[in-house]
Amino acid sequence: MALETKLYQKLTQQLVMTPQLRMAIKILQVGRMELEALIVDEMSQNPVLEEVADAPEAPQKVETAFETAEVPTVDGTVATTSADEWKPTEDAAPEVTAANALGEIDWKDYLDNYGNDFHNAASGSSSDHDEDRRPALENTLVRTSSLVDHLMWQLRLSDLSEREQTIIGVIVTNLDGDGYLRLPIEEVAFMAGADLEETERLLKILQGFDPPGVAARNLSECLLLQLAQLGQGDSLAAMLVRDHLAALEGKRFDKLARELKVSTSEIAEAQKVIATLEPKPGRDYGDGDVRYVTPDVYIQKVGEELVVTLNDEGLPRLRVSQFYRRVLGQGDSTEAKGYIQDKMRAAAWLIKSIHQRQRTLYMVTQSIIKFQREFFEHGVSHLRPLVLKDVANDIGMHESTVSRATANKYAHTPQGIYELKYFFTSSLRGADGEDVSAESVRKKIKEIIGGEDPSSPFSDQSIAEKLAKDNIDIARRTVAKYRELMGILPSSKRRQFA
């Protein structure tokens, strides 16, 4: 059979992920804080973009590129946004066209206005407008002190020799996030270049530092160190921690009382003392920053209506610089014109994508309100089962678009602040044939456990029987699964003794 080369023509359709489409997808799925950072980054890279003043003296009607525009959606289709459906601000990006018959550019005026801004940015100074937007000093985030920093600060204040401080420093740097020394002491001694006896002695000194229980090698040693600092090193609580920690964890108080020849009430009192100790002394010195949730949308009840308001506070209002439009109309360099046109198209697409994001978020939130109105009226117990497909069909968008629009977004509601993903829950079939939200079932389980007698807690089977009285027919193993997801211990470990 002879081999030969031939040419074929083939016609196919496929979705091409252009940089503009990738930008639209990214803007749609990021949260509000990330969006603000993205806008600031784009403004620093695109000289055509500029921020609109908060209160223009003479606002004028500006023809925008969005009053009738085709906007590619995330799923690849093309949606037409009209002015009647969604009207951006009047200061949105103007249509990218060359200016004609505008006269010569006054470069002196340009340098007086724009040159000073560049000089201020380069020199580190700021204008009055920047001073007004600068956050207060008490609202400025600072790096939290880590456990290593806290221990090394105490080490520098001690009267130990330089060699001893070096050895203890090796121990400190090998502690884990909970404050435990997981490495064998022999390995630490080898790393520090010291003998085992000296390393053990210096470890005992480190274990006397704050926080109590730090540098312990196991949970029992950690609790014993804290009891010793409380002056209870020889107490019943210390005996339980040292020799009977497993039995104490299993709440086998009767067995412990017989073995130690004490009453169950004494065991219960010792257990209460142990419960006040910190099993992870290093967790209050985490290196992670605290993240505060800023709602992307507000849902407020006004009369009998639920009103949706997008949170635009702090987001810069963008437009295309009028100066560069004049430059585009009068520039002689083809290369300069091409550069400015590319930047103008990028600026127009950015603003268009932001408006499309806000429009999609508004429509998705309105649809969620339609399905979950009982939740906003009465709380979590009235949360209905809801999937992405329901909202997608309601607003005429693809499920992937709804998924991205609800990712990393939070809503301030009459019931509190919730992630938009929270409103999409699976369903369980009730005894009366109606679907029940899994989230509402978890809430009922938590309420039942919260109202139980601590000395005689409900078993998983008892909880299932109580749910059945409310027409929620689920198995005992399902109750156990939901209980574990909420971090609630089984009944044998929830039992408390008087």
C-alpha positions in Angstrom: 0.0 0.0 0.0 1.5 3.3 -1.1 1.8 6.2 1.3 0.9 9.7 0.1 0.3 13.2 1.5 -3.1 14.8 0.9 -4.7 18.1 1.9 -8.2 18.1 3.5 -10.5 21.0 4.4 -12.5 20.6 7.6 -15.0 23.1 9.1 -15.5 22.9 12.9 -16.9 25.2 15.6 -15.2 25.6 18.9 -15.1 28.1 21.8 -11.8 30.0 21.7 -10.8 31.4 25.1 -9.6 34.8 24.1 -7.8 37.0 26.7 -10.9 39.2 26.9 -13.1 36.2 27.7 -10.7 34.9 30.3 -10.7 38.4 31.9 -14.6 38.3 31.9 -14.6 34.9 33.6 -12.0 36.0 36.2 -14.0 39.1 37.0 -17.2 37.2 37.3 -15.9 34.6 39.8 -13.7 36.7 42.1 -15.0 38.2 45.3 -15.4 41.9 46.1 -12.0 42.4 47.7 -10.2 40.6 44.9 -12.2 42.6 42.3 -11.0 45.9 44.0 -7.4 44.7 43.9 -7.8 43.6 40.2 -9.2 47.0 39.2 -6.3 48.8 41.0 -3.8 46.5 39.2 -5.4 47.2 35.8 -5.4 51.0 36.4 -1.6 50.8 37.1 -1.0 49.0 33.9 -3.4 50.8 31.5 -2.8 54.6 31.3 -6.1 55.0 29.5 -8.1 54.1 32.5 -8.9 56.7 35.1 -11.1 57.0 38.1 -14.2 59.3 38.1 -14.5 61.8 40.8 -17.1 61.0 43.4 -19.1 64.2 42.9 -18.7 65.8 39.4 -19.8 69.3 39.2 -21.6 69.2 35.9 -22.5 65.6 34.9 -23.2 65.2 31.2 -24.8 62.5 29.2 -22.1 60.4 27.7 -22.7 57.9 25.0 -21.5 54.6 26.3 -20.5 51.4 24.6 -22.8 49.4 26.7 -26.3 50.8 25.9 -26.6 48.1 23.3 -23.6 45.8 23.3 -23.0 42.1 22.7 -21.3 40.7 25.8 -19.8 37.2 25.7 -21.0 35.1 28.6 -18.9 32.6 30.5 -20.5 29.6 28.8 -19.5 31.0 25.4 -22.9 32.3 24.2 -23.5 35.9 23.4 -25.9 38.0 25.5 -27.2 41.3 24.4 -27.4 43.9 27.1 -29.7 46.8 26.5 -30.1 50.0 28.4 -33.5 49.0 29.6 -32.2 45.8 31.2 -29.1 47.3 32.8 -27.9 50.8 32.8 -24.3 51.5 33.8 -23.2 54.7 35.4 -23.0 57.8 33.2 -19.3 57.8 33.7 -18.8 54.4 32.1 -16.2 54.0 29.3 -17.1 56.1 26.3 -17.2 54.7 22.8 -13.6 54.3 21.5 -13.6 56.7 18.5 -11.1 59.2 17.3 -11.7 62.9 18.1 -11.9 65.3 15.2 -11.2 69.0 15.0 -10.2 69.5 18.6 -7.2 71.8 18.0 -3.7 71.3 19.3 -3.0 69.7 22.7 -1.7 72.0 25.3 1.3 70.0 26.6 2.0 72.6 29.3 -1.5 72.1 30.7 -1.0 68.3 30.6 2.3 68.4 32.5 0.8 70.8 35.1 -2.1 68.4 35.8 -0.7 64.9 35.1 3.0 65.5 35.7 2.3 66.4 39.3 0.4 63.2 39.9 3.3 61.2 38.5 5.8 63.2 40.7 3.7 62.6 43.8 3.4 58.9 43.1 7.1 58.6 42.5 8.1 60.6 45.6 5.8 58.8 47.9 3.6 61.9 48.7 -0.1 61.9 48.0 -2.8 64.4 47.1 -5.6 65.6 49.3 -7.9 63.2 47.6 -5.6 60.3 48.5 -5.4 61.6 52.1 -9.2 61.4 52.4 -9.3 57.8 51.2 -6.4 56.6 53.3 -7.7 54.3 56.1 -7.4 55.2 59.7 -4.3 54.0 61.5 -6.3 51.8 63.9 -7.8 50.0 60.8 -4.4 49.1 59.3 -3.6 45.4 59.4 -0.3 44.5 61.0 1.5 41.1 61.1 0.5 39.1 64.1 3.2 37.7 66.5 4.0 34.1 65.8 4.7 31.5 68.4 8.4 31.5 67.5 8.6 35.3 67.8 6.9 35.1 71.2 9.2 32.4 72.6 12.4 34.0 71.2 11.4 37.3 72.8 11.2 35.6 76.2 14.5 33.8 75.4 16.3 37.1 74.8 15.1 38.4 78.2 16.4 35.4 80.0 19.9 35.2 81.8 21.0 32.1 79.8 24.3 32.0 78.1 24.7 32.4 74.4 25.2 28.7 73.9 22.1 27.8 75.9 20.1 30.3 74.0 21.3 28.8 70.7 20.3 25.3 71.8 16.8 26.5 72.9 16.5 28.4 69.7 16.9 25.1 67.8 14.2 23.5 69.9 11.8 26.5 69.3 12.3 26.4 65.5 11.3 22.7 65.5 7.9 23.2 67.3 4.8 22.6 65.2 1.9 25.0 64.8 0.2 23.6 68.0 3.3 24.2 70.1 4.4 20.6 70.3 7.9 19.2 69.9 7.3 16.2 67.5 11.0 15.4 66.8 12.8 12.9 69.1 15.0 14.7 71.7 18.0 12.8 70.4 17.6 14.3 66.9 17.2 17.8 68.4 20.4 17.3 70.4 22.3 16.2 67.3 21.0 19.3 65.3 22.0 21.6 68.2 25.5 20.0 68.6 24.8 19.3 72.3 24.6 16.2 74.4 21.3 14.6 75.4 21.4 15.5 79.1 22.0 19.2 78.3 19.3 19.3 75.7 16.8 17.7 78.2 17.7 20.3 80.8 17.2 23.2 78.4 13.9 21.7 77.2 12.6 21.8 80.7 13.5 25.5 80.9 11.7 26.2 77.6 8.6 24.3 79.0 8.4 27.0 81.7 7.9 29.7 79.1 4.6 31.2 78.1 2.1 29.9 76.9 1.8 27.1 79.5 2.3 23.6 78.1 4.5 24.7 75.2 7.3 22.4 73.9 5.5 19.3 75.2 6.1 16.0 73.4 2.5 14.7 73.8 -0.9 15.7 75.1 -0.4 14.1 78.5 2.9 16.1 79.1 1.2 19.3 77.8 -1.7 19.0 80.3 0.7 18.0 83.2 2.9 21.1 82.6 -0.2 23.3 82.9 -1.4 21.5 86.0 2.0 22.0 87.6 1.9 25.7 86.9 -1.5 25.7 88.6 0.0 24.0 91.7 -1.9 20.8 91.0 1.0 18.6 90.0 0.1 15.9 92.6 -3.7 16.2 92.4 -6.3 13.7 91.2 -6.5 15.6 87.9 -2.7 15.1 87.3 -3.1 11.3 88.2 -5.9 11.0 85.6 -3.9 12.7 82.9 -0.7 10.8 83.6 -2.2 7.2 83.9 -5.8 7.2 82.8 -6.2 9.7 80.0 -7.8 7.2 77.5 -10.4 6.1 80.1 -11.1 9.7 81.0 -11.7 10.6 77.3 -14.2 7.7 77.1 -16.1 9.1 80.1 -15.7 5.8 82.0 -16.1 7.5 85.4 -17.5 4.5 87.2 -14.5 2.3 86.3 -12.1 5.1 87.2 -13.8 5.6 90.6 -13.4 1.9 91.4 -9.7 1.7 90.4 -8.7 4.9 92.2 -11.0 4.3 95.2 -12.7 7.7 94.9 -16.2 8.8 94.2 -17.6 9.6 90.7 -18.2 13.2 91.9 -14.5 13.6 92.6 -13.7 12.2 89.1 -16.2 14.7 87.6 -14.6 17.6 89.5 -11.1 16.6 88.3 -12.5 16.3 84.8 -13.8 19.9 84.9 -10.4 21.1 85.9 -8.8 19.3 83.0 -11.4 20.7 80.6 -10.2 24.2 81.4 -6.7 23.4 80.1 -5.4 24.2 76.6 -4.6 21.1 74.5 -3.0 23.2 71.7 -1.0 26.0 73.4 0.4 27.3 70.1 -2.9 27.9 68.2 -3.4 31.4 69.6 -0.1 32.5 67.8 -1.0 31.4 64.3 0.8 33.1 61.3 -2.4 33.4 59.3 -4.1 36.8 58.9 -7.7 37.3 60.0 -9.9 37.7 57.0 -13.0 39.8 57.3 -16.1 39.2 55.1 -17.3 42.1 53.1 -20.8 41.5 51.6 -21.0 41.8 47.8 -24.8 42.3 48.0 -27.3 43.5 50.5 -30.8 42.0 50.9 -33.0 44.2 52.9 -36.7 44.0 53.8 -38.5 47.2 52.9 -42.2 46.8 53.8 -43.2 43.5 52.4 -40.6 43.5 49.7 -37.0 42.2 49.7 -34.7 44.7 48.0 -31.4 43.8 46.5 -28.6 46.4 46.6 -25.1 45.8 45.2 -22.2 46.8 47.4 -20.2 49.2 45.2 -18.6 51.1 48.1 -14.9 51.3 47.6 -14.9 50.2 44.0 -13.4 52.8 41.6 -15.7 54.2 39.0 -13.8 53.9 35.7 -13.8 55.7 32.4 -11.6 56.2 29.4 -9.3 59.2 29.8 -10.4 62.2 27.6 -6.8 63.2 27.2 -5.9 60.0 25.3 -9.0 60.4 23.1 -7.6 63.7 22.0 -4.2 62.2 21.5 -5.7 59.5 19.4 -7.4 62.0 17.2 -4.4 64.1 16.6 -1.4 61.8 16.8 0.8 61.4 13.8 2.5 58.1 14.8 0.8 55.0 13.6 2.5 53.0 16.3 1.3 55.4 19.0 -2.2 55.2 17.6 -2.2 51.4 17.6 -0.9 51.4 21.2 -3.6 53.8 22.4 -6.4 51.9 20.5 -5.3 48.6 22.1 -5.4 50.2 25.6 -8.8 51.7 24.9 -10.2 48.4 23.8 -8.8 46.7 26.9 -10.3 49.5 29.1 -13.7 49.3 27.4 -13.7 45.5 27.8 -12.8 45.7 31.5 -15.6 48.2 32.3 -18.0 46.1 30.2 -17.0 43.0 32.1 -17.5 44.7 35.5 -21.0 45.8 34.5 -21.8 42.3 33.2 -20.6 40.9 36.5 -22.8 43.2 38.5 -25.8 42.5 36.3 -25.3 38.8 36.6 -24.9 39.0 40.4 -28.0 41.1 40.7 -30.1 38.6 38.6 -28.8 35.6 40.5 -29.6 37.2 43.9 -33.1 38.1 42.7 -33.7 34.5 41.7 -32.4 33.1 45.0 -34.8 35.4 46.8 -37.6 34.0 44.7 -36.8 30.4 45.7 -35.7 31.0 49.3 -38.1 33.7 50.4 -39.2 31.6 53.4 -35.6 31.6 54.6 -35.3 35.4 54.5 -38.6 35.6 56.4 -38.2 32.9 59.1 -34.6 31.6 59.1 -32.6 28.5 58.4 -35.3 26.0 59.4 -37.3 27.2 56.3 -34.4 26.7 53.8 -35.6 24.9 50.7 -33.6 22.5 48.6 -32.1 24.3 45.6 -29.7 23.5 42.8 -27.8 25.6 40.3 -30.0 24.4 37.5 -33.1 25.9 39.1 -31.6 29.4 39.2 -30.0 28.9 35.7 -33.3 28.1 34.1 -35.0 30.9 36.0 -32.7 33.7 34.7 -31.9 32.1 31.3 -28.2 31.5 31.9 -25.8 28.5 31.9 -25.2 26.6 35.2 -21.5 27.3 35.0 -22.3 31.1 34.9 -24.4 30.8 38.0 -21.7 28.8 39.7 -19.1 31.4 39.0 -21.4 34.3 39.9 -22.0 32.8 43.4 -18.4 31.7 44.1 -16.7 33.8 46.8 -19.7 36.1 47.1 -21.5 37.0 50.3 -24.9 38.4 51.0 -26.0 40.5 54.0 -29.5 39.3 54.7 -32.1 39.9 57.5 -30.9 36.5 59.0 -27.2 37.4 58.9 -24.3 37.2 56.4 -24.2 34.1 54.3 -22.2 32.9 51.3 -24.4 32.7 48.2 -23.4 29.1 47.8 -25.1 28.4 51.2 -28.5 28.7 49.6 -27.8 25.8 47.3 -28.5 22.7 49.4 -29.3 19.0 48.7 -32.7 17.6 49.6 -34.0 14.8 51.8 -37.4 13.2 51.3 -39.7 13.9 54.2 -42.2 11.4 55.6 -45.0 13.4 54.1 -43.4 13.2 50.6 -42.1 16.8 50.6 -38.4 17.6 50.1 -36.5 19.0 53.1 -33.2 20.9 52.9 -30.3 19.0 54.4 -29.1 22.3 56.0 -32.4 22.7 57.9 -32.1 19.1 59.1 -28.6 19.7 60.5 -30.0 22.8 62.3 -32.8 20.7 63.9 -30.2 18.1 65.0 -28.1 20.8 66.6 -31.2 22.2 68.4 -32.2 18.8 69.7 -28.7 18.2 71.1 -28.6 21.7 72.5 -31.7 21.0 74.5 -30.7 17.6 75.9 -30.0 16.7 79.5 -26.1 16.8 79.9 -26.2 13.8 82.2 -28.3 11.7 79.8 -27.6 12.9 76.2 -29.7 11.6 73.3 -28.3 8.8 71.2 -28.3 9.0 67.4 -31.3 6.7 67.3 -33.2 8.9 69.7 -32.5 11.9 67.6 -33.7 10.1 64.5 -36.9 9.2 66.3 -37.5 12.8 67.3 -36.9 14.0 63.7 -39.5 11.4 62.5 -42.1 13.2 64.7 -41.4 16.3 62.6 -42.0 14.3 59.3 -38.2 14.0 58.7 -37.6 10.3 58.1 -33.8 9.7 58.1 -31.7 6.8 59.3 -29.5 6.7 62.4 -26.3 6.6 60.3 -27.5 9.8 58.5 -27.9 11.5 61.9 -24.4 10.3 62.8 -22.9 11.7 59.6 -24.5 15.1 60.0 -23.5 15.2 63.7 -19.8 14.5 62.7 -19.9 17.1 60.0 -20.9 19.7 62.7 -18.1 18.5 65.0 -20.5 17.2 67.7 -19.3 14.3 69.8 -21.3 11.1 70.2 -23.6 10.7 73.2 -21.0 8.6 75.1 -18.6 11.5 75.1 -21.2 14.3 75.6 -22.3 12.8 78.9 -21.5 15.0 81.9 -21.5 14.0 85.6 -22.8 16.2 88.3 
